[in-house]
């Protein structure tokens, strides 16, 4: 049985459906409640020129970018199941002379390509060197639009590329916002729990508060015992995940372990994961690896073809994700 989607697919099989086109236009044709979870990383504001007309991230100002994101995710909210979640990865940028200055790896503006394309670099209207706060601007806009903001997860990169900047600290993190459509939603903490870092002293029991997911209690004999969840501790909202190169791919690839965590916690087994910016297919690969169906959208046919050749049709390949 194929995934129930409205628009004519670019590619479709029993577990993967890909759509070629503008994310908002395709989203408008998706059936209500057809996705159980959305995991995505949109093009960041002002940082890349992918060479496609209508691409996201090249809006003239932060306000226009934020409105683009708000309108898109409003439509995707309709296509999300009532108990579904949205996991949104966004990086930030600075205002610099003549345009944006990206932060972190893969964030430099492609100035030569942008000039060759004839496009005007976006500007914030702020004095140079201002950090724009794009992730939070988008998060607040979605919150005002009805989304429930549940977490601001900090993705910290132990192998982040060094920056040549001398008058501020290097940026080594990005945000992953977790939103829900409704107050009650599907969430399973157990698949992403981490090992406890303290030794077991006494019997193990229910609970999970206290230090490192353990709580202290007195047993029937008056002995002091540590109680924690048998499967491990809550991983918290700071995720240390190394970036991974992927030769020949879309150059803003995020590591497999990142969407894996989102999918394992936020998508019910056998459910459908949607990524409106499918790119090289990392989210789709994570979905396939863990038995979820996948719907991907991208404006660039080359990226869809690449994802089919290297990731979506080879889910058994090991790219260092969650085991």
C-alpha positions, 0 to 999 in steps of 0.5 A: 500500500502506498502512502496516501498523498495528494500530489503526483509523486516524483517517486513512490514505492511502499515506504517512500514518496518524493515530491518535486516542487515548492514546499508550500505548494506541495503541502497544500495538496497533502491530505489532512493528518497524513503525516505523524511527524515532521522532521526538517531543516529549512534553508537558513536565512541568507546563507546559501544560494541553491540556484533555484528560483523560488528557493527559501532563505533568499527573502529580502529581510528576516521578517519576510523569511519568518513569514515564509516559514510561518505560512509553510508550517501553518499548512503543514500543521493541517497535514500533521496528525492531531497527535503529531510533532514537529522537529525544526532545525535552524541555524542563525546568521549575522548581519555583515557588510553587503549581506549575511555572515553565517555561523558554524560549519557549512554556513558561509554565503556562496558569494560568487554563486550569488553574484553570478545569479544576479540575486541581491543579498538579503539584509536585516536593516540592522547595523553590521555584526548583529546576530539576527536571532532567526531561529527564535524569531521563527519559533515565536512566529509559529508559537503565535500561530498556534503551535505548542513549543515544547523544547529548545534542543541545543545541538552542539557539535564537538567537531565544529569547523573553526571560525576566523572571527576574532571579536566574538566566540565561535558558534558551535551549536544550532537549535532544534525546536520541538513543537506539538500540534495539540497538548496531548501528542505521541512521544516515546522517551524510551528509545532515546534514553542514555546510560546512567553515569552513576553506579547502581547502589541497591535495587532499581525501581521506578522514578527518574528524578534527581541526579542523572535520572536517579532519585534517592529513597529509603527501602523497607529496611531503612537502607538508602537506595537509588531509583532510576528508569531501567532503560536509562536516563532522559537525554536532556535538551543538549545533544552532542552530535558530530557533523558528518561529511557526505561527499557529492551531497547537498552541502547542508547535510545534518548527521543521521543521528539527529533525525533518528532521535527525533523520529524515535521519540516523536513518530509512532512505530509504522508511522509516516515522517514528512520532510518538506526540505528533503535534500539529500534524504537524511531524514528519509534514511533515518525513517527507513532505518527505523521502520517508518514511512517517508514523504519528502519534498524538494525544489531540486530534482538533483537532490531527490535523485541523489537521495534515491541513489545514496540513501533512501534505497539503501537504508541498511548503510551505516552512516554513524546514527543511533544503533 
